[in-house]
Structures are given as structure tokens and as C-alpha cells.
Amino acid sequence: MAARFLRTAHRALRSFQHSHRTLPPSFKLAASSCLFQSRAFATDRASKPPSEANILRILDNEIEYQYDYAPPHQPAVEFDSFVVEDRPGQQWMTMARKFGAAEEIKIEATMFDGYELVPKPGEDSSGEDLRLHISLLVDVSKVDGGGTLEFVCSAWPDRLEIQKLYLLPKDKLLGRPYLGPDFRQASG
């Protein structure tokens, strides 16, 4: 479908350039680059040249076709044996499942929240590749009222790093870590 749209748009652009061969090359470039600019008001259409109106008509038809015959993709509600809870408009999602009869696993994952630049592999490669990062919070808890293991993780394309591990008592919050100076060595 996208290929059909690109072919149609390309044909319309070629026919526009073919019909304007007597124009200077710099004008042809400027005219062809403005074909795909969007306008803020519907009244702007009346003042457009016929070729630009033709392209806009083609785009409108393709958008309508895509909307009618290929509705927007709904996010998955299950992945493997996990139930997926997506939060539209938020930057994270939750996956949960029971493991056997005794444990529950809950994974909270962010969207890409960081990156690092690494050199491109190969001898003749120049430049850098982008490696994206995802933060994960994994909770493994006992159904019978035992504690919870909480893993704070960093996920990279080639590895999963456990940054911190907490053992949480059932139904109790983790206390905030002390970030100040070592009070045992304070003079006083």
C-alpha cells in the first residue's frame, strides 16, 4: 500500500516537472520541494496550482483508503504468557503473569529513555551507531504473602544489566536511600 502511494506521488511529481521544463532549473527545484508542504487552512487549496491540487487529492485519497482498509494497529494485550497493559500517553508499560501457583512476575518498562554512540563495526565504516536504552523494573513476589524481589535493570540491545536488587517485605514500601555524607564519621 505504501509502495503504491509512493509510485503515485512519484508519477505526479514527474508529470509536474515534465510540464514545467521551460522553467529555470532553480525554479523547478523550488517548485517541486514546495509540493509536499502542508497548509494550515482549507481555503489555501483554492489558490494552489492544478498539479499541487492533484497531489493533495492523491494524498487525501490514500489517507482515506488507509483509514478505511487498514485501521490503526491496536497494541497487543498479550505477549507470550504475559498480560500487557499499555498506558496511552505515558512513557511506560506493564507486563504481568503468574509463574506456577506460587509466584507473580511484573515487569514495568519505559520507552527508549537513553542512548549511547558506538563506532560502526567494520574496517571501512565511518561514523557512529546509536544504541538505545530501556529501563526495567522487575518484581517477583510470592502469592502466599512472602516478600518481593525487585530488580532495577538497564536493557541494551545486547545485554540486560541488573543495577540494584531489593528484598521488600510484603505490603511495605522501600525506604528512601540515604544520600548524604556518612554520619558515622561526622564530628560533633
Backbone hydrogen bonds in HBPLUS format (Angstrom, degrees):
<---DONOR---> <-ACCEPTOR-->    atom                        ^
c    i                          cat <-CA-CA->   ^        H-A-AA   ^      H-
h    n   atom  resd res      DA  || num        DHA   H-A  angle D-A-AA Bond
n    s   type  num  typ     dist DA aas  dist angle  dist       angle   num
A0005-PHE N   A0001-MET O   3.08 MM   4  6.38 155.6  2.14 144.9 151.1     1
A0006-LEU N   A0002-ALA O   2.93 MM   4  6.21 160.7  1.97 150.2 155.0     2
A0007-ARG N   A0003-ALA O   2.90 MM   4  6.12 161.2  1.93 151.1 156.0     3
A0008-THR N   A0004-ARG O   2.99 MM   4  6.17 162.9  2.02 148.9 153.5     4
A0009-ALA N   A0005-PHE O   2.90 MM   4  6.11 165.0  1.92 154.4 158.5     5
A0010-HIS N   A0006-LEU O   2.82 MM   4  5.91 156.1  1.88 147.2 154.4     6
A0011-ARG N   A0007-ARG O   2.89 MM   4  6.10 159.3  1.93 149.7 155.0     7
A0012-ALA N   A0008-THR O   3.01 MM   4  6.23 158.0  2.06 147.1 153.1     8
A0013-LEU N   A0009-ALA O   2.94 MM   4  6.15 153.6  2.01 146.1 153.2     9
A0014-ARG N   A0010-HIS O   2.89 MM   4  6.15 160.3  1.93 151.6 156.9    10
A0015-SER N   A0011-ARG O   2.92 MM   4  6.13 160.4  1.96 150.4 155.7    11
A0016-PHE N   A0012-ALA O   2.99 MM   4  6.15 146.9  2.10 139.4 148.6    12
A0017-GLN N   A0013-LEU O   2.93 MM   4  6.22 161.7  1.96 151.9 156.3    13
A0018-HIS N   A0014-ARG O   2.80 MM   4  5.96 154.6  1.87 148.9 156.6    14
A0019-SER N   A0015-SER O   3.01 MM   4  6.08 151.2  2.10 139.5 146.3    15
A0020-HIS N   A0017-GLN O   3.21 MM   3  5.17 148.1  2.31  97.1 106.6    16
A0023-LEU N   A0020-HIS O   3.21 MM   3  5.72 162.8  2.25 113.4 118.6    17
A0027-PHE N   A0024-PRO O   3.02 MM   3  5.40 125.3  2.33 107.6 121.1    18
A0028-LYS N   A0024-PRO O   3.09 MM   4  6.47 154.7  2.16 152.3 160.2    19
A0029-LEU N   A0025-PRO O   3.03 MM   4  6.29 158.4  2.08 152.5 157.2    20
A0030-ALA N   A0026-SER O   3.08 MM   4  6.29 161.6  2.11 142.6 147.7    21
A0031-ALA N   A0027-PHE O   2.74 MM   4  5.90 158.6  1.79 151.8 158.3    22
A0032-SER N   A0028-LYS O   2.86 MM   4  5.99 160.2  1.90 147.9 153.2    23
A0033-SER N   A0029-LEU O   2.99 MM   4  6.12 148.8  2.09 145.3 153.6    24
A0034-CYS N   A0030-ALA O   3.22 MM   4  6.36 137.8  2.41 138.8 148.3    25
A0035-LEU N   A0032-SER O   3.40 MM   3  5.37 157.0  2.45  98.1 104.7    26
A0037-GLN N   A0034-CYS O   3.35 MM   3  5.37 172.0  2.35 107.9 109.4    27
A0044-ASP N   A0041-PHE O   3.30 MM   3  5.69 158.7  2.35 106.7 112.7    28
A0045-ARG N   A0042-ALA O   3.32 MM   3  5.97 162.4  2.35 115.3 119.3    29
A0047-SER N   A0044-ASP O   3.30 MM   3  5.81 142.7  2.45 110.4 118.7    30
A0048-LYS N   A0045-ARG O   3.23 MM   3  5.41 168.2  2.24 111.3 114.4    31
A0052-GLU N   A0049-PRO O   3.13 MM   3  5.49 120.5  2.50 107.0 120.6    32
A0053-ALA N   A0049-PRO O   3.04 MM   4  6.32 159.5  2.08 155.7 162.3    33
A0054-ASN N   A0050-PRO O   2.86 MM   4  6.04 145.4  1.98 144.2 153.7    34
A0055-ILE N   A0051-SER O   3.11 MM   4  6.42 155.9  2.17 144.1 149.3    35
A0056-LEU N   A0052-GLU O   2.97 MM   4  6.25 161.2  2.01 150.0 155.3    36
A0057-ARG N   A0053-ALA O   2.90 MM   4  6.08 150.9  1.99 143.4 151.3    37
A0058-ILE N   A0054-ASN O   2.94 MM   4  6.23 156.4  2.00 148.1 154.4    38
A0059-LEU N   A0055-ILE O   2.87 MM   4  6.15 160.8  1.90 152.6 157.9    39
A0060-ASP N   A0056-LEU O   2.87 MM   4  6.08 162.7  1.90 148.8 153.5    40
A0061-ASN N   A0057-ARG O   2.93 MM   4  6.16 159.1  1.98 148.6 154.2    41
A0062-GLU N   A0058-ILE O   2.94 MM   4  6.19 158.0  1.99 150.8 156.7    42
A0063-ILE N   A0059-LEU O   2.90 MM   4  6.12 161.7  1.94 155.1 160.0    43
A0064-GLU N   A0060-ASP O   2.97 MM   4  6.13 162.9  1.99 149.2 154.1    44
A0065-TYR N   A0061-ASN O   2.88 MM   4  6.05 156.6  1.94 146.3 153.2    45
A0066-GLN N   A0062-GLU O   2.87 MM   4  6.07 165.8  1.89 151.8 155.3    46
A0067-TYR N   A0063-ILE O   2.95 MM   4  6.12 157.5  2.00 148.0 154.4    47
A0068-ASP N   A0064-GLU O   2.95 MM   4  6.13 156.7  2.00 148.7 154.8    48
A0069-TYR N   A0065-TYR O   2.87 MM   4  5.91 172.1  1.88 161.4 163.3    49
A0070-ALA N   A0066-GLN O   2.89 MM   4  5.01 140.3  2.05 129.6 137.3    50
A0084-VAL N   A0077-VAL O   2.87 MM   7  4.74 165.9  1.89 117.5 121.6    51
A0079-PHE N   A0082-PHE O   2.95 MM   3  5.18 159.9  1.99 142.8 148.5    52
A0082-PHE N   A0079-PHE O   2.82 MM   3  5.18 163.4  1.85 138.5 138.8    53
A0083-VAL N   A0096-ALA O   2.76 MM  13  5.28 168.7  1.77 157.1 158.6    54
A0096-ALA N   A0083-VAL O   2.98 MM  13  5.28 153.3  2.05 140.5 148.7    55
A0085-GLU N   A0094-THR O   2.73 MM   9  5.10 168.8  1.74 162.7 163.3    56
A0094-THR N   A0085-GLU O   3.02 MM   9  5.10 171.1  2.03 145.2 147.6    57
A0090-GLN N   A0087-ARG O   2.95 MM   3  5.53 160.0  1.99 143.2 145.0    58
A0111-MET N   A0091-GLN O   2.82 MM  20  5.54 133.3  2.04 157.3 152.2    59
A0093-MET N   A0109-ALA O   2.88 MM  16  5.53 151.1  1.97 154.0 163.3    60
A0109-ALA N   A0093-MET O   2.92 MM  16  5.53 160.2  1.95 158.5 164.7    61
A0095-MET N   A0107-ILE O   2.76 MM  12  5.06 154.0  1.83 149.6 158.1    62
A0107-ILE N   A0095-MET O   2.71 MM  12  5.06 167.3  1.73 158.4 162.9    63
A0097-ARG N   A0105-ILE O   2.96 MM   8  5.44 146.8  2.07 153.5 160.4    64
A0105-ILE N   A0097-ARG O   2.83 MM   8  5.44 172.9  1.84 167.7 169.4    65
A0099-PHE N   A0103-GLU O   2.74 MM   4  5.09 167.4  1.76 138.6 143.2    66
A0103-GLU N   A0099-PHE O   3.32 MM   4  5.09 149.7  2.42 143.4 146.6    67
A0143-VAL N   A0102-ALA O   2.78 MM  41  5.21 165.1  1.80 135.4 139.1    68
A0104-GLU N   A0141-SER O   2.84 MM  37  5.31 156.2  1.90 152.1 159.0    69
A0141-SER N   A0104-GLU O   2.93 MM  37  5.31 163.7  1.96 154.0 158.9    70
A0106-LYS N   A0139-ASP O   2.88 MM  33  5.13 158.4  1.92 150.3 156.2    71
A0139-ASP N   A0106-LYS O   2.80 MM  33  5.13 167.8  1.81 156.9 161.0    72
A0108-GLU N   A0137-LEU O   2.87 MM  29  5.10 162.8  1.90 146.8 152.7    73
A0137-LEU N   A0108-GLU O   2.86 MM  29  5.10 148.2  1.96 146.9 155.9    74
A0110-THR N   A0135-SER O   3.09 MM  25  5.58 155.5  2.15 158.7 163.8    75
A0113-ASP N   A0133-HIS O   2.96 MM  20  5.92 148.6  2.06 147.3 156.3    76
A0133-HIS N   A0114-GLY O   2.87 MM  19  4.90 144.6  1.99 141.8 134.3    77
A0116-GLU N   A0131-ARG O   2.95 MM  15  5.32 141.0  2.10 139.7 151.9    78
A0131-ARG N   A0116-GLU O   2.91 MM  15  5.32 167.3  1.93 160.9 164.8    79
A0118-VAL N   A0129-ASP O   2.96 MM  11  5.28 161.4  1.99 146.5 152.6    80
A0129-ASP N   A0118-VAL O   2.64 MM  11  5.28 162.9  1.66 168.5 170.0    81
A0120-LYS N   A0127-GLY O   3.40 MM   7  6.17 160.7  2.44 133.5 131.2    82
A0134-ILE N   A0155-ALA O   3.01 MM  21  5.07 154.9  2.08 144.2 150.5    83
A0155-ALA N   A0134-ILE O   2.76 MM  21  5.07 168.6  1.78 166.6 167.2    84
A0136-LEU N   A0153-CYS O   2.97 MM  17  4.94 170.3  1.97 137.3 137.9    85
A0153-CYS N   A0136-LEU O   2.86 MM  17  4.94 174.3  1.86 148.4 149.9    86
A0138-VAL N   A0151-PHE O   2.91 MM  13  5.03 163.8  1.93 149.0 153.5    87
A0151-PHE N   A0138-VAL O   2.77 MM  13  5.03 166.3  1.78 152.2 156.6    88
A0140-VAL N   A0149-LEU O   2.86 MM   9  5.17 160.9  1.90 152.1 158.6    89
A0149-LEU N   A0140-VAL O   2.84 MM   9  5.17 168.1  1.86 153.8 153.2    90
A0148-THR N   A0168-LEU O   2.79 MM  20  5.01 159.2  1.83 148.2 155.1    91
A0168-LEU N   A0148-THR O   2.77 MM  20  5.01 169.6  1.78 161.2 160.4    92
A0150-GLU N   A0166-TYR O   2.88 MM  16  5.04 166.8  1.89 148.7 152.0    93
A0166-TYR N   A0150-GLU O   2.84 MM  16  5.04 158.5  1.88 147.4 154.3    94
A0152-VAL N   A0164-LYS O   2.95 MM  12  5.08 170.8  1.96 143.3 145.3    95
A0163-GLN N   A0152-VAL O   2.70 MM  11  5.50 147.5  1.80 153.2 164.7    96
A0164-LYS N   A0152-VAL O   3.27 MM  12  5.08 155.8  2.33 133.4 138.4    97
A0154-SER N   A0161-GLU O   2.80 MM   7  5.09 155.7  1.86 147.8 156.2    98
A0161-GLU N   A0154-SER O   2.78 MM   7  5.09 171.1  1.79 161.1 160.6    99
A0156-TRP N   A0159-ARG O   2.87 MM   3  5.26 175.6  1.87 168.8 168.8   100
A0159-ARG N   A0156-TRP O   3.41 MM   3  5.26 153.8  2.48 100.0 107.1   101
A0172-LYS N   A0169-PRO O   3.34 MM   3  5.61 149.8  2.43 133.7 126.7   102
A0185-GLN N   A0182-ASP O   3.33 MM   3  5.92 153.9  2.41 111.1 117.3   103
A0186-ALA N   A0183-PHE O   3.38 MM   3  5.09 165.1  2.41  96.9 100.9   104
